[in-house]
């Protein structure tokens, strides 16, 4: 059954709420992590960025294998499947 749903947009929610924090982005092919320092309509900017090749246990303090990819790294928002604060 189809239902009408009211969608309410909350300003400052989502990626914007995480600015200045170390985020983890689960994307189509890779996992990226770093300090979220910029967000616009097409991409996000990570400072001290890493690509995570092996997460290990999510309860662990460190990634099993994360390689630094640069002091700044842009990720397309269209490639992000989920995001949050993990480590």
Rosetta blueprint (number, residue, H / E / L):
1 X L
2 X L
3 X L
4 X L
5 X L
6 X L
7 X L
8 X L
9 X L
10 X L
11 X L
12 X L
13 X L
14 X H
15 X H
16 X H
17 X H
18 X H
19 X L
20 X L
21 X L
22 X E
23 X E
24 X E
25 X E
26 X E
27 X E
28 X L
29 X L
30 X L
31 X E
32 X E
33 X E
34 X E
35 X E
36 X E
37 X E
38 X E
39 X E
40 X L
41 X L
42 X L
43 X E
44 X E
45 X E
46 X E
47 X E
48 X E
49 X E
50 X E
51 X E
52 X E
53 X E
54 X E
55 X L
56 X L
57 X L
58 X L
59 X L
60 X L
61 X L
62 X L
63 X L
64 X L
65 X E
66 X E
67 X E
68 X E
69 X E
70 X E
71 X E
72 X E
73 X E
74 X E
75 X E
76 X E
77 X H
78 X H
79 X H
80 X E
81 X E
82 X E
83 X E
84 X E
85 X L
86 X L
87 X L
